[in-house]
Structure formats: structure tokens, C-alpha cells
Amino acid sequence: MSTDAATRRTRSGRRRSRAFVATFGIVVGLLAVLGLAGAAASIAQGPRVTETSVDPEAAAVASGSRLIVTTTQSLAEVDASQVTITPATPFVVDTSGRSVGVRFTLPLWDDTEYTVTIDGVGSLGGGPTATITETFRTPSTHVFLLQRGANDGDLVYRTDLTGQNAVPVFRHPHIEDFRATADHLVMSVRTDEDRAGLIVTDLDGENPQDLPLPVEDGGDGYVSNLQTADRGERIGYTFSDAQLDADSGRESRLFTASLGDPEADAVAIEVEGADPRVAEWRFVPDTDSILLLSFDGSLLLTGSAGEGATALGAAIAINGIARGSSEAVVDRVDQPAVIDLTDASEQPLVTPDPDLGGTSSVTPLPDGSTIRTAAVLDADGIPTGRTSIARVAADGAATVLTETAETDAVIQVCVSPSARYVAVLMAPDAVGNRYDTYQLPLPERPETRILQVADGEPVVALNGSSISWCQAPPL
């Protein structure tokens, strides 16, 4: 190759390199300009949503579920006043980096469309604000109920609120009681040898496993007052030895256990210096605390293992603690009272207006209202044999939701986790509806009637008892 040819090729290569560099520089410049323009446009528009996270099914089952919205920019703190939820439900809001979270402090209504609007969402660095709107729908609800005395044994079944889609879940020759958590069912049973047992399964009844009971030296006993915490897969129950006398045996001792570790031994809840026998008790919602009433009438608020107990005076019954609430309704010797468990402050339970007659049960709701059952009296103040189920607002205004027939008896009232429904366990035709001979006796033909809390509108009547909404068994 000649020297001139080589020189020409070298010059041509240099020109191509310079052209490439120039073109690359132009492209990089354009991309930079477009990037700056995009960033400027983003800042000019305010924060924009890049991702939304919510579990509608979990939100309709338990409190504490969250809607998390992630945006394009680091966010200034969002205040609760900027958030609107339709239909209204209590919530708390928090901001972290590019995300804002809305936590629902109560379970949401089933089969309902919710819209969450957050106004004035701004960047941490300032600039224009934006309005974020997210919509989701919760699924229809389902419940579990107990049917005793079928030809093939006792049955726990699952159904929706139409009553048309019942599915058998768990069968056993003798089911005393059961409870449901977010992930499990736990059944209190008597075995073929007539011994106490606790069986935990998945929600579909699969993978049954026996829970260890606090029996001593191969002995036997009785499980009662089975309950579940609203969170944490934790259960509790009272246990009594089968053999009791004046000098030996445990009577009505409180134990807790974790369904997340079904092989672990149950934990005894003992309050130092207090009567170890527990007449009634409740898990305090959204905490690790337990409210218990001992045999000597002492009302105690204690930690999850019996530690740090606070004495709350004398009482004769615990009516309940509403989900999402710290207020317990108890019966004092002289009158019913409402105790705020966060500071032990107390006030009398509001008197209904108009008067409902002789109140037989009080079930608290998260908004401070209550569901009360009372004997219906005639004009002369004589009981008619009917029972009223009424909602009493926080200010005492009473609205009767329904009245039972003279032939029927109310056994228990339970409220759904979202407080949308009230379930009334009935003994229809009470005179001829004999009770069985279980440790926890129930009528042979129980019926659970579900009503709307807002107006008493009937939803469905289901055959069976112990609906999974109940936090405690009927007393």
C-alpha cells in the first residue's frame, strides 16, 4: 500500500471518529435536555403514583391493614386531615420517603368499594402538590359455625351470608367449642376416651394437629372459655383438672398458647398475690394485655404472661371490649361501668333513652355505642316473654333493632369484626328445644340470626351456633 493511500485512510478514520463523537455528544445532550425536562415536568406536576399496595381481603378480616402509595418524589409529611375515606372508617396515616401509608384501625365492611383520597401531597423539596385517589373493593364475607348432633358427628362449616353456599370443614364426634383466627381453626373436643383435646387445623380443616394441654402425670381435665386474640395467632383458655379436692388439683386456671408454634407448651397466666382461679377473661384488642376477673371478684389488667398487673377494683362480670377499642364494659356490684384500659379512668355506662327495661347483656361497639338485650315489659311493667335487641348510641339514644317471639330465647349476641352486623344466637321454641349434655350445653336446634347494626335489617338466619365472630363462648 502506498504512503498516500494510508494517509487518506487515516484521515478518513479520524473524520468518522470526530463525526461519531459529535453525534454521541448531541444524543447525550438531547437525553440530558429531555431528562431535565422530564424532571422539571415531574416537579411541576407534583408527586405522581408509581405503585399501590393493599390487601382488600385482609382489610375486611382484621384491623391494622394498610394502603401504601409510592410516588415519584420524597414526600413532605402527610397529615390525617389531608385524607378522606369513603365510606368513612377510622384510620391513621404515616409518611416515609416516597411512600404514604393509610392504616385502617378497624376491619373494613365486606363487599364494599372504598375510595381513599389524599389532598395536597407535596414533595419534601417543595413545589406543586397533587391529589392522590385510590379505589378498591373488599370481598364478600364468610363465617364459620358449629352444628352438633349430626348423624356423622359434630361439624364446623363455612358459609357466606346468603346461607346457600355452606361447605363442611371439620368433623369430630364431640366438639365442645371452636374459634377462628386469620389462618387457623382451633377446636375444643372430647376424645373417644372422653378426654379433653385441642385440635388446630388450617381454615379449610386440613392438617389437623393436637395442641399440648397442661395435664399433669397423664391426668385429664376440662378446657373452657376458649378465646382467640385478634392478632398474632394466639389463643387462651381456662383449664381445670378432672380430679379436684380441697388439697389438690387446679381449678379454672388461665393458659395461653401460640398456633404459630403448636408443639410449644401452653403458658400459665398467674398474677402474683391474686386468686389463680379465673372466672372470666378477655384479650385486650391490639395489645399483649389480658383483662381477667378472678374468683374472688378482683378485676385485673395484666401483661401476656401475668406480669405488671393493675388492679381495677371489684366486678361481677366482663361484658366485653370492642375491637379497635381500649374501653371495657364491666358489671360493678352497683352498676355497669366503662373502663378505659389505657389509664384506668372510669365512667358509668350510659342509660338508654327510652328505657329498655331489664337489660340482660351489653355488647360494646368501637364507636362507643352498645348492643343491648332486654326483657320487653308491658304497660304495667310486667315481662311479656319477648326480648328486645337494641343499639344504644354513646349519648344514650336507643333504637330497637328487633324483638324476639315469646317462644324464643336469646343465648348470645356477637358483633362482626367490622361492626357492620350483629349475630344473635337463638333457641327457637325454647320450651321444647332441649339442651344437650355437653360441658358447654347448647340447644339441640340453635339458630344464628344476623342483622344489620345500622337499622336491624335481617340478613340471614343460619342453622348452628358459635359463629366465628364471637370473641368468647356463651356463658
C-alpha positions as CSV (number, residue, x, y, z in Angstrom):
1,M,0.0,0.0,0.0
2,S,1.3,3.5,-0.9
3,T,2.0,6.1,1.7
4,D,-0.7,8.4,0.2
5,A,-3.3,5.7,0.4
6,A,-2.5,5.0,4.1
7,T,-2.6,8.7,4.8
8,R,-6.1,9.1,3.2
9,R,-7.4,6.1,5.2
10,T,-6.1,7.6,8.4
11,R,-7.7,11.0,7.7
12,S,-11.0,9.2,6.9
13,G,-10.9,7.3,10.1
14,R,-10.3,10.5,12.1
15,R,-13.2,12.2,10.3
16,R,-15.5,9.3,11.2
17,S,-14.3,9.3,14.8
18,R,-14.9,13.1,15.1
19,A,-18.4,12.6,13.5
20,F,-19.2,9.8,16.0
21,V,-18.1,11.8,18.9
22,A,-20.1,14.8,17.7
23,T,-23.2,12.7,17.1
24,F,-22.8,11.0,20.5
25,G,-22.4,14.3,22.2
26,I,-25.6,15.6,20.5
27,V,-27.5,12.5,21.6
28,V,-26.2,12.7,25.2
29,G,-27.1,16.4,25.2
30,L,-30.6,15.7,23.9
31,L,-31.1,13.0,26.5
32,A,-29.9,15.3,29.2
33,V,-32.3,18.0,28.0
34,L,-35.1,15.5,27.9
35,G,-34.2,14.2,31.3
36,L,-34.1,17.7,32.8
37,A,-37.4,18.5,31.0
38,G,-38.9,15.3,32.4
39,A,-37.7,16.0,35.9
40,A,-38.9,19.6,35.6
41,A,-42.3,18.4,34.3
42,S,-42.4,15.9,37.2
43,I,-41.7,18.6,39.7
44,A,-44.1,20.9,38.0
45,Q,-46.8,18.3,38.2
46,G,-46.2,17.3,41.8
47,P,-45.7,13.7,43.1
48,R,-47.2,11.0,40.9
49,V,-48.1,7.5,41.9
50,T,-45.8,4.7,40.8
51,E,-47.1,1.8,42.9
52,T,-50.1,1.0,45.1
53,S,-50.3,-1.9,47.7
54,V,-53.4,-3.0,49.5
55,D,-54.9,-6.4,50.5
56,P,-58.7,-5.9,50.5
57,E,-59.4,-9.4,51.8
58,A,-57.1,-8.9,54.9
59,A,-58.5,-5.5,55.4
60,A,-62.1,-6.9,55.7
61,V,-61.0,-9.6,58.2
62,A,-58.8,-7.8,60.8
63,S,-57.7,-4.3,61.9
64,G,-54.3,-2.9,61.0
65,S,-54.3,-3.5,57.2
66,R,-52.7,-0.7,55.2
67,L,-53.0,1.0,51.9
68,I,-49.4,2.1,50.8
69,V,-49.0,4.5,47.9
70,T,-45.5,5.0,46.5
71,T,-44.8,8.2,44.4
72,T,-42.0,9.7,42.2
73,Q,-40.7,12.0,44.9
74,S,-39.7,12.1,48.5
75,L,-42.8,13.4,50.3
76,A,-43.5,16.0,52.9
77,E,-45.3,14.7,56.0
78,V,-49.0,13.9,55.2
79,D,-51.4,14.9,58.0
80,A,-54.6,12.9,58.7
81,S,-56.6,16.0,57.8
82,Q,-55.5,15.6,54.2
83,V,-57.0,12.1,54.0
84,T,-60.7,11.2,53.2
85,I,-62.0,7.7,53.2
86,T,-65.4,6.9,51.7
87,P,-67.3,5.2,53.3
88,A,-65.8,6.6,56.5
89,T,-63.7,4.4,58.7
90,P,-61.1,5.2,61.4
91,F,-57.5,5.3,60.2
92,V,-54.0,6.6,60.9
93,V,-51.5,7.9,58.3
94,D,-47.7,7.9,58.1
95,T,-45.2,9.1,55.6
96,S,-41.8,7.5,54.8
97,G,-39.6,8.6,51.9
98,R,-41.6,8.4,48.7
99,S,-44.5,6.5,50.3
100,V,-47.5,7.4,52.3
101,G,-49.4,4.7,54.3
102,V,-53.0,4.7,55.5
103,R,-53.7,2.1,58.2
104,F,-57.3,1.1,58.9
105,T,-57.7,0.7,62.6
106,L,-60.9,-1.4,62.2
107,P,-61.7,-4.1,59.8
108,L,-63.5,-2.7,56.7
109,W,-67.0,-3.6,55.6
110,D,-67.3,-6.6,53.3
111,D,-68.4,-6.3,49.7
112,T,-67.9,-2.5,49.7
113,E,-66.0,-0.2,47.4
114,Y,-63.6,2.1,49.3
115,T,-62.1,5.3,47.9
116,V,-59.1,6.9,49.6
117,T,-58.3,10.5,48.7
118,I,-55.2,12.3,49.8
119,D,-55.2,16.0,49.2
120,G,-52.2,18.4,49.0
121,V,-49.5,15.7,48.6
122,G,-46.3,17.7,48.3
123,S,-42.6,17.0,47.7
124,L,-40.1,17.3,50.5
125,G,-38.4,19.9,48.5
126,G,-41.5,22.0,47.9
127,G,-43.2,22.8,44.6
128,P,-46.7,22.0,43.3
129,T,-48.9,19.5,45.2
130,A,-51.0,16.7,43.9
131,T,-54.2,14.8,44.9
132,I,-54.0,11.1,45.0
133,T,-57.1,8.9,44.7
134,E,-57.1,5.1,45.1
135,T,-60.2,2.8,44.9
136,F,-60.5,-0.8,45.9
137,R,-63.3,-3.3,46.8
138,T,-63.4,-5.7,49.7
139,P,-64.7,-9.2,49.0
140,S,-67.9,-10.8,50.4
141,T,-67.5,-12.1,53.9
142,H,-67.8,-15.7,55.2
143,V,-68.2,-17.2,58.6
144,F,-67.8,-20.5,60.5
145,L,-70.5,-22.1,62.6
146,L,-70.9,-25.2,64.7
147,Q,-73.5,-27.9,64.3
148,R,-73.8,-30.6,66.9
149,G,-75.6,-33.9,66.8
150,A,-75.5,-34.7,63.1
151,N,-75.5,-38.4,62.1
152,D,-71.8,-38.4,61.3
153,G,-70.7,-36.3,64.3
154,D,-70.4,-32.6,65.1
155,L,-69.5,-30.3,62.3
156,V,-67.8,-26.9,61.8
157,Y,-68.9,-25.5,58.5
158,R,-68.1,-22.4,56.4
159,T,-70.7,-20.2,54.7
160,D,-71.3,-16.8,53.1
161,L,-74.1,-14.5,54.3
162,T,-76.6,-15.9,51.8
163,G,-76.6,-19.2,53.6
164,Q,-76.7,-21.0,50.2
165,N,-73.0,-22.0,50.0
166,A,-72.3,-24.0,53.1
167,V,-69.1,-26.1,53.0
168,P,-68.2,-28.8,55.6
169,V,-64.8,-28.0,57.1
170,F,-64.2,-30.2,60.2
171,R,-66.0,-33.2,61.7
172,H,-65.4,-34.8,65.1
173,P,-67.6,-37.0,67.4
174,H,-67.7,-34.3,70.1
175,I,-66.9,-30.6,69.6
176,E,-67.4,-28.5,72.7
177,D,-66.4,-25.2,71.1
178,F,-64.2,-23.6,68.4
179,R,-62.6,-20.3,67.4
180,A,-61.1,-19.0,64.2
181,T,-58.0,-16.8,63.7
182,A,-56.8,-15.3,60.5
183,D,-55.1,-18.6,59.5
184,H,-56.4,-21.4,61.7
185,L,-59.4,-23.0,63.3
186,V,-59.0,-24.4,66.8
187,M,-61.5,-26.9,68.3
188,S,-62.1,-27.9,71.9
189,V,-63.1,-31.6,71.8
190,R,-63.6,-34.6,73.9
191,T,-61.8,-37.7,72.5
192,D,-63.2,-41.3,72.2
193,E,-61.7,-41.9,75.7
194,D,-63.7,-38.9,77.0
195,R,-60.5,-36.8,77.5
196,A,-60.0,-33.2,76.7
197,G,-58.3,-32.2,73.5
198,L,-57.5,-29.1,71.4
199,I,-57.1,-29.6,67.7
200,V,-55.7,-26.9,65.4
201,T,-56.3,-27.0,61.6
202,D,-55.9,-24.8,58.6
203,L,-59.0,-22.7,57.7
204,D,-60.1,-25.5,55.3
205,G,-59.9,-28.1,58.0
206,E,-56.7,-29.7,56.7
207,N,-53.5,-30.5,58.5
208,P,-55.0,-31.3,62.0
209,Q,-52.6,-31.2,64.9
210,D,-53.1,-31.8,68.6
211,L,-52.1,-28.9,70.9
212,P,-50.4,-29.9,74.2
213,L,-52.6,-29.4,77.2
214,P,-51.4,-28.6,80.7
215,V,-52.3,-32.0,82.1
216,E,-50.2,-33.4,84.9
217,D,-48.9,-37.0,85.2
218,G,-51.1,-38.3,82.4
219,G,-54.2,-36.9,84.0
220,D,-57.2,-35.4,82.4
221,G,-59.1,-32.1,82.6
222,Y,-61.5,-29.7,81.1
223,V,-61.0,-26.9,78.7
224,S,-63.4,-23.9,78.9
225,N,-63.7,-20.3,77.9
226,L,-61.7,-20.7,74.7
227,Q,-60.8,-17.4,73.0
228,T,-58.5,-16.0,70.3
229,A,-56.6,-12.8,70.1
230,D,-57.4,-10.5,67.1
231,R,-53.8,-10.7,66.0
232,G,-50.8,-12.9,66.4
233,E,-52.4,-16.4,66.1
234,R,-52.7,-16.5,69.9
235,I,-55.3,-18.5,71.9
236,G,-56.3,-18.7,75.5
237,Y,-58.5,-20.9,77.6
238,T,-59.2,-21.9,81.2
239,F,-58.2,-25.4,82.3
240,S,-59.4,-27.5,85.3
241,D,-58.0,-30.8,86.4
242,A,-60.5,-33.7,86.3
243,Q,-59.7,-34.6,89.8
244,L,-60.2,-31.8,92.3
245,D,-60.4,-31.9,96.1
246,A,-59.7,-29.5,98.9
247,D,-56.0,-30.2,98.9
248,S,-55.0,-30.8,95.2
249,G,-55.9,-30.0,91.6
250,R,-56.0,-26.9,89.5
251,E,-59.4,-25.2,89.0
252,S,-60.1,-22.7,86.2
253,R,-56.5,-21.7,85.6
254,L,-55.8,-19.4,82.6
255,F,-53.4,-20.5,79.9
256,T,-52.3,-19.1,76.5
257,A,-50.7,-20.7,73.5
258,S,-49.4,-19.8,70.0
259,L,-50.9,-21.5,67.0
260,G,-47.7,-20.5,65.2
261,D,-45.8,-22.9,67.4
262,P,-48.4,-25.7,68.0
263,E,-45.8,-28.0,69.7
264,A,-44.9,-25.5,72.4
265,D,-46.3,-25.9,75.9
266,A,-49.1,-23.6,77.0
267,V,-48.1,-20.7,79.2
268,A,-49.8,-20.3,82.6
269,I,-51.1,-16.8,83.3
270,E,-50.6,-16.2,87.0
271,V,-50.8,-12.8,88.8
272,E,-48.7,-12.7,92.0
273,G,-50.8,-12.4,95.1
274,A,-54.2,-12.9,93.2
275,D,-56.6,-15.7,93.3
276,P,-55.3,-18.0,90.5
277,R,-58.8,-19.1,89.6
278,V,-60.2,-17.1,86.7
279,A,-63.9,-16.7,86.3
280,E,-63.9,-14.6,83.1
281,W,-61.2,-13.0,80.9
282,R,-60.6,-11.2,77.5
283,F,-57.7,-10.4,75.3
284,V,-57.4,-6.6,75.0
285,P,-57.6,-5.7,71.3
286,D,-54.3,-4.7,69.6
287,T,-52.2,-5.3,72.7
288,D,-50.5,-8.1,74.5
289,S,-52.6,-7.5,77.6
290,I,-55.3,-9.6,79.2
291,L,-58.3,-8.4,81.3
292,L,-59.3,-11.0,83.8
293,L,-61.8,-11.5,86.6
294,S,-60.7,-13.8,89.4
295,F,-63.0,-16.0,91.6
296,D,-62.7,-13.5,94.4
297,G,-64.2,-10.7,92.3
298,S,-60.9,-8.9,91.6
299,L,-60.7,-7.3,88.1
300,L,-57.1,-7.2,86.9
301,L,-55.3,-5.9,83.8
302,T,-52.1,-7.9,83.2
303,G,-49.4,-8.5,80.6
304,S,-49.4,-11.5,78.4
305,A,-47.6,-13.6,81.0
306,G,-49.3,-12.2,84.1
307,E,-46.7,-9.5,84.7
308,G,-47.3,-5.9,85.6
309,A,-50.8,-6.4,86.8
310,T,-53.0,-3.4,87.5
311,A,-55.9,-3.8,90.0
312,L,-59.1,-2.3,88.7
313,G,-61.4,-2.9,91.7
314,A,-64.2,-5.4,92.2
315,A,-66.5,-6.6,89.5
316,I,-69.1,-9.4,88.9
317,A,-68.8,-9.7,85.1
318,I,-66.9,-8.7,82.0
319,N,-69.3,-7.8,79.2
320,G,-66.6,-7.2,76.6
321,I,-64.1,-5.0,74.9
322,A,-64.9,-3.7,71.4
323,R,-62.4,-4.4,68.7
324,G,-60.2,-1.4,68.0
325,S,-61.0,0.0,71.4
326,S,-59.4,0.2,74.8
327,E,-62.7,0.6,76.7
328,A,-64.1,-2.4,78.6
329,V,-67.7,-2.7,79.7
330,V,-67.9,-4.5,83.1
331,D,-70.6,-5.0,85.7
332,R,-69.7,-3.5,89.0
333,V,-71.6,-4.5,92.1
334,D,-73.7,-1.4,92.0
335,Q,-73.9,-0.6,88.3
336,P,-72.3,-1.3,84.8
337,A,-69.3,0.8,84.1
338,V,-66.9,1.6,81.2
339,I,-63.2,1.5,82.0
340,D,-60.5,3.0,79.7
341,L,-57.8,0.4,80.0
342,T,-55.1,2.9,78.9
343,D,-55.4,5.0,82.1
344,A,-57.9,3.1,84.3
345,S,-60.3,6.0,84.2
346,E,-64.0,5.0,84.6
347,Q,-67.5,6.3,83.9
348,P,-71.0,4.7,84.4
349,L,-72.4,3.0,81.3
350,V,-74.8,5.5,79.7
351,T,-78.5,5.0,80.5
352,P,-80.6,4.3,77.4
353,D,-83.4,6.7,76.3
354,P,-86.1,5.5,76.1
355,D,-85.6,2.9,78.9
356,L,-85.3,-0.6,77.6
357,G,-86.4,-2.4,80.7
358,G,-84.3,-5.0,82.4
359,T,-81.1,-5.3,80.5
360,S,-79.6,-8.8,80.3
361,S,-76.5,-8.3,78.2
362,V,-74.3,-5.4,76.8
363,T,-72.0,-5.8,73.8
364,P,-69.7,-2.8,73.1
365,L,-69.0,-1.4,69.7
366,P,-65.9,0.6,68.6
367,D,-67.7,3.9,68.3
368,G,-68.8,3.9,72.0
369,S,-72.3,2.6,71.3
370,T,-73.5,-0.8,72.6
371,I,-75.9,-3.6,71.6
372,R,-78.1,-4.5,74.5
373,T,-80.7,-7.2,75.1
374,A,-83.5,-6.5,77.5
375,A,-86.8,-8.0,78.6
376,V,-89.8,-6.3,76.9
377,L,-92.2,-5.1,79.5
378,D,-95.9,-4.3,79.1
379,A,-97.7,-1.1,80.2
380,D,-97.7,-2.4,83.8
381,G,-94.0,-3.2,83.8
382,I,-94.6,-7.0,83.6
383,P,-92.3,-9.0,81.3
384,T,-94.1,-10.1,78.1
385,G,-91.7,-13.0,77.4
386,R,-90.2,-11.2,74.4
387,T,-86.6,-9.9,74.3
388,S,-85.5,-6.7,72.5
389,I,-82.2,-6.2,70.8
390,A,-81.4,-2.5,70.7
391,R,-78.5,-0.3,69.7
392,V,-77.7,2.4,72.3
393,A,-75.6,5.3,71.0
394,A,-72.8,6.8,73.0
395,D,-75.2,9.6,74.1
396,G,-77.8,7.1,75.2
397,A,-80.3,7.3,72.3
398,A,-81.7,3.8,72.0
399,T,-83.0,2.2,68.7
400,V,-84.7,-1.2,68.9
401,L,-83.3,-3.4,66.1
402,T,-85.6,-6.4,66.6
403,E,-87.8,-8.2,69.1
404,T,-87.9,-11.9,69.5
405,A,-91.1,-14.0,69.8
406,E,-92.4,-15.0,73.2
407,T,-91.4,-18.6,72.4
408,D,-87.8,-17.9,71.6
409,A,-84.8,-17.3,73.9
410,V,-81.7,-15.2,73.3
411,I,-78.5,-17.1,74.2
412,Q,-75.7,-14.8,73.0
413,V,-75.0,-11.6,71.0
414,C,-71.8,-11.2,68.9
415,V,-70.8,-8.4,66.6
416,S,-68.8,-8.8,63.3
417,P,-65.2,-7.6,63.3
418,S,-66.2,-4.5,61.2
419,A,-69.2,-3.8,63.5
420,R,-71.5,-3.9,60.4
421,Y,-73.5,-6.9,61.6
422,V,-74.8,-8.3,64.8
423,A,-75.3,-12.1,65.2
424,V,-78.0,-13.2,67.7
425,L,-77.8,-16.9,68.8
426,M,-81.3,-18.1,69.5
427,A,-83.1,-21.1,71.0
428,P,-86.2,-21.2,68.9
429,D,-89.2,-22.7,70.6
430,A,-87.2,-22.7,73.8
431,V,-89.6,-24.8,75.9
432,G,-89.4,-27.8,73.5
433,N,-85.8,-27.2,72.4
434,R,-83.9,-29.3,74.9
435,Y,-80.2,-28.6,75.7
436,D,-77.6,-31.3,75.1
437,T,-75.4,-32.7,77.8
438,Y,-72.1,-31.3,76.8
439,Q,-69.8,-29.4,79.2
440,L,-70.9,-26.2,77.2
441,P,-74.5,-27.1,76.7
442,L,-76.4,-25.7,73.7
443,P,-80.0,-26.2,72.5
444,E,-80.4,-29.1,70.1
445,R,-81.7,-26.7,67.4
446,P,-79.8,-23.5,67.7
447,E,-80.2,-20.7,65.1
448,T,-78.0,-17.7,64.4
449,R,-79.8,-14.6,63.1
450,I,-77.7,-11.9,61.5
451,L,-78.9,-8.3,61.4
452,Q,-77.5,-5.0,60.1
453,V,-76.3,-3.0,63.1
454,A,-77.4,0.3,61.4
455,D,-81.1,-0.5,61.1
456,G,-81.8,-4.0,62.2
457,E,-82.5,-5.2,58.7
458,P,-82.4,-9.0,58.6
459,V,-79.5,-10.5,56.6
460,V,-79.8,-14.3,57.1
461,A,-80.7,-17.0,59.6
462,L,-78.2,-19.8,59.8
463,N,-78.5,-23.2,61.5
464,G,-75.8,-23.6,64.1
465,S,-74.1,-21.8,66.9
466,S,-70.7,-20.3,68.0
467,I,-70.3,-18.0,64.9
468,S,-66.7,-17.2,64.4
469,W,-67.3,-13.5,65.0
470,C,-67.7,-14.3,68.7
471,Q,-64.7,-13.4,70.9
472,A,-65.9,-15.7,73.8
473,P,-68.3,-18.6,74.2
474,P,-71.8,-18.1,75.6
475,L,-71.9,-18.0,79.4
